């Protein structure tokens, strides 16, 4: 299959329509099947994206929090059944004392989120009444959710929850004595050779960073301008969102976990294993693991697992096909950038597998 010809044509067509701006990386083991960069890292200055461009990951950051948490379990600082509220010593909260680490990792805690995205709430709207620069430390997020009612008792459902990973971040900080960001820099980015990844302040100047923006459209859907996303979330990343990475670094991260470079063999395998039923969508059974979401076919086979992220002006997705040892990384500085391309790539990969 001529991956380069097929995907270059597809992505250049999207680029011309302002439907994709970002980077694509597809690897199989140590072999690169495809890489490409499209659109502008800066629309203001018409600076092109490259494979060295760093993108905001949104919720893909949760994977770093997951692995950091599992490292703590490997080191026996706590375990999957550790009650979180007692461990953190949190007072005056509606969060059940029965919520444990497993519940937080697998989105089965039922705790109220700061933005209930599954009910259609928009995360960006949080900052219409609260200054985004007032939320910098992990503990700064607590007032946004610890008094909210639960959606269901712990372990009795599955509902995506950003703030469950905020609590995990606080546990990491308590055990390590470090800020969440410093812990991840030292114990994940450095160990996985993610040499270009970091948590970056939005109000500072950084090299090779894509600026997030989305189109402003008129009533006829014509693009009449572009809106930057600098007021859409806190000014630096947190345990649930916002690390800046390159596509190569994300691929390196996933392969480092698979190779047992960050976790014990037992927890490395668990990271790539489904844990909790989420929902049925089309022909798929969806399950959550320790950060990853799994697509399971009708015969019970895990076809792929992924972690996606979305926010105003940014979207990203990393997907793993275990039977083929293929990773797909899509990073975009458009909110709608990655969602159609991943399924075009999926069809190519599945056809490749059927030809084996």
Secondary structure by P-SEA (a helix, b strand, c coil): caaaaaaaaaaaaaaaaccccbbbbbbcccccccccccccccccccccccccbbbbccccaaaaaaaaaaaaaaacccccccccccccccccccccccccaaaaaaccccccccccccccccccccccccccccccccccccccccccccccccccbbbbbcaaaaaaaaaaaaaacccaaaaaaccccccccccccccccccccccbbbbbbbbbbcccccccccccccccccccccccbbbbbcaaaaaaaaaaaaacccccaaaaaaaacccccccccccccccccccbbbbbcccccccccccccccccccbbbbbbccccbbbbbbcccccccaaaaaaaaaaaaaaaaac
